[in-house]
Amino acid sequence: MTWVLLRGLMREKRHWGDFLAAFKVAFPNEQVITIDFPGNGELHQQTSANKIETMVEVARTQVLGAKNNTPINLLAISLGAMVAVAWARAYPQEIGKMVLINTSLAPHNPFYHRLRPRNYLRLLVTMLFGNVQQREQLVYTLTSSQKTAAIANTAVQNWVRYSRQYPITRGNIVRQLLAALRYHAPQQTPHSAMLLLVGNGDQLVNPQCSTTLANLWHCPLIIHPSAGHDLPFDDGVWVIAQIQQWFREDENQTPNTVLH
């Protein structure tokens, strides 16, 4: 089986950080693929898609173009989770299992839950007009609950280095935002084998978004009591443990919401 890992808005595959190596250790017999969407990372010179459906086709080309066998499993966070939902909706036969982390989807989640209102102004100003250091510092503040100075400084400096090596243009930021805003998820469950993970300390997106989706789609939801939006960064060990446990359990016997 192949795992495909999808990151979120303005992020690239290097932002998986130490989680990627730990995930490969946890699933030693499975191929793990990370990709960059156009406009991000190694594809920073390309124009970002302004539709989630277009991002699906780009991801499929990168993954299936390498002649990987389907079905594949998807692990996706934030905007990447929107791509995962659209992928499963368009090509259900290609997907085995899906794990979605801290996602929010129109029309099921109101805009003030999908992005907390207190963040609107500083996000807009910093993302479009701030320098790289200011932008990555704000991203850290809004996406991580790790407040240790050493951890924060190391992460931010790594992200600044990524951004300077593969800079993202303001135009591509806007296109990715438009893609996220335009996408409308299905009313029905996009896939029968789906797990939702959410950090209760998410300062960017209201955790209620994941609860709403779990209730609507009748899929299991597991809540981390303190992790932020970038749950794999804040507690990757926990994320991996929940996925392994989900694989072991009969989903029909797993309650919809489990609080850890």
N, C-alpha and C positions, 0 to 999 in steps of 0.2 A: 504494500500500500504506500502511496505517496501523500505526504502532508504538504500543503501549500499555505504559507504564512503571508497574510496581507496586512500592511500597516495603514495608518490613517493619513489625515490631511497634512501635507507638506513634510511627511516623514519618508525616510528611505529604509532600505533593508538593514543598514548598519544600526538603526535605532532599536533593533531587537536586543542589541547588547549581549550581555552574558546569558540572557534567557535562551538564546539560540543554541549555544553549546550544551546547556543543561537539558534542553528539549531533545536534542539528538541523542544524548546519553540515555534519556528515559525511554526513547523509542529506537533502540539500536538497529532493529531489523527493517526500518522503514526509511525511505528516502524523504528528505526534508528540503523543500525548495522555498527560497525567498525571492521576491521580485521587486522591482521598482516600477512605479507608474510613470508615464511620460511627464516630464517636468521636474521629477524628483531624482536624487541620487545620480547614478550613472547615466540616466536619461534626462538630465537637467536641461540639456540644450533643445529638447523636443518640446512641442506645445502640449500642454495638459489638456485632457479631455474635459468638456464641460457637461458631460452626461455620464451617469454611473454605468449605463448600458454599454457605452463605448469603452469604459475601463474594463468591463468584463471581457470584451473581445480582445483587448490588449493582453490581459492576463492569460486568457486561453491560448493565445498565440505563443506567449512565452513558455507556458507550461506544457501544453500539448504539442507544441512545435518541437519539443525535445523528445517526442515519441514516448512520453510517459503513459503508462496504462491507466485507464479509468476503470472503476471510479476512484476519485481522489478525496481526501479529507481536507477541509478548510479550517484554519484557525485565523480569525480576523478580528481586528480591533477598530472601533470607531468608524470612520469612513470606509475602511477596508471591510467592515462587516456589512455595509450597504452593498458593496460589490459582491460579497459572498451571497447575500440574499438574492440579488438580481441574477447571479450565476445559477443558483439552484432553481430559480423560477424559470429561466430560459432553457437550461440544459440539465434537468433533474437526473438524467441517467448518468451524468458525469460525476455526481457527488455521492460519496459514501456517508460521511458524518460531517457535521458543522459545529464549531465552537465559536460563539460570538461574544466579544468582550466589550462592555460599556458602550453599546450602540444606542442610537436613537433614530427613529424613523417617522417621517410624515406618511400618512396623516394621523397615525396612531398616537403620536406624542406631540403636545402643543409646543410652539416655538420657544416659549419661556422655560420649558423643561429641557428642550434639546440643546439650548445654550443658555446658561444662567444669565439673567438680565444684567447683573452687576458687572459682567465681563464685557458687555457689548462695546463700550467706548474704548477701553484700553486695548482690547484686541484689535479693533479696527485701526486705531492710530498706530499701534506698535507694529502690526503685521505689514501695514502699507507704507509707513514712514520711518519706523525705527531702524536702528542699525542691527547687525547680526547678533551682537552681544545682548542688546536689549530684547530682541525677539526670542532668543533661546532662553534667556532668564525668565521671561514671562511664561513661555511654554512650560518650563520646569515648575514654576509656581502654581500653575493651573492644573497640571497633570500628575504631579507626584505628591504623595503624603510623606515622603522621606525628607525630614527637616534637618538631618545631620549635616553640618556645614561641609565636611570633607566629601560626603557623598554628593551633595548638591554641586559643589565646585567642580568635581571631577566630571560629572555628567554634563554640566553646562559647557565646560571647556571642550569636551569631546564633541558635543553637538555643534558648537561654534566652528570647530575644525571641519566637521562634515560639511557645514553650510558654506564655508569659504572655499572648500575644494570643489563642491558641486552646488553652486549658488542657484537658488530658485528665484525666478523673476516675479515681480508684483503681478504681472499679467497672469502667470500660471497660478499664483495664489488665488486670484479672483476666479479663474476658471474652475479650480477645484472646489471653492466655496459654492459656486453656482451649481456644480454637479450635486453637491450634498443637499442644497436647498431645493433643487428641482425634483429629486427622486422621491417617488411615492411607493411605499412597500405594499405588497398584497394584503388583502384582508385575511385570506386563508393562510395556513401554515406553509411556508416556502419549502420545508423539507421535514420528513418524518423523524429523522435522527438528528436532533439539534439540542445543544446545551447552551444556556446563557450564563455568563459570569459577569458579576458587577462588583465594583468597589464602592462601599458605602461612604467613603471619604472623597468621592469624585467632586471636585470643585468646578469642573467645566460643564458636565452634563448631569442633570438630576438623575440619581439612581432609579427614581420612579419610572423612568422610560423603560428600563429592562423589565421591571415588574409588570408593567402594562403589556409588554410584548409577550411575556411568559404566560400571562393569563389569557391573552387573545389567541395565542398559538398552541396553548396546552403543552408546553415544553418545560423541562426542568430548569430552574434558576437557582444558582448558588451565590450567596452574598458574602463577600469579604467584609469584615466589620470596619476596617479602617483604610484600606488601600485606595489610591486615587484613580484617576482616569487611565493612566498608563499602568494597569494592573500587572502586566508581565515584568515591568521594571521594579515596581514596589514590592512584589512578592511572587516572583516567578516560580519558586518551589511550590507554593500553594496552588497556583494555576495548573501546574503539571500534575500535582496530586489529585486535583478535582477531575481532570480529564482521565487519568488512569482509573480512578474510582468509578467514573461514569461508564467507562468501557467494561468494567467488571460487573456492574450491576445490570439487572433487568430493568430497562427504563419504565416498563409498565408498573413496576413496584416502587419507583422512586417518586417521592412527593414533589410537587411542582416547585416548592420553595424550601430550601434548607439553609438555615443560618449557622455559619461557622464563626 
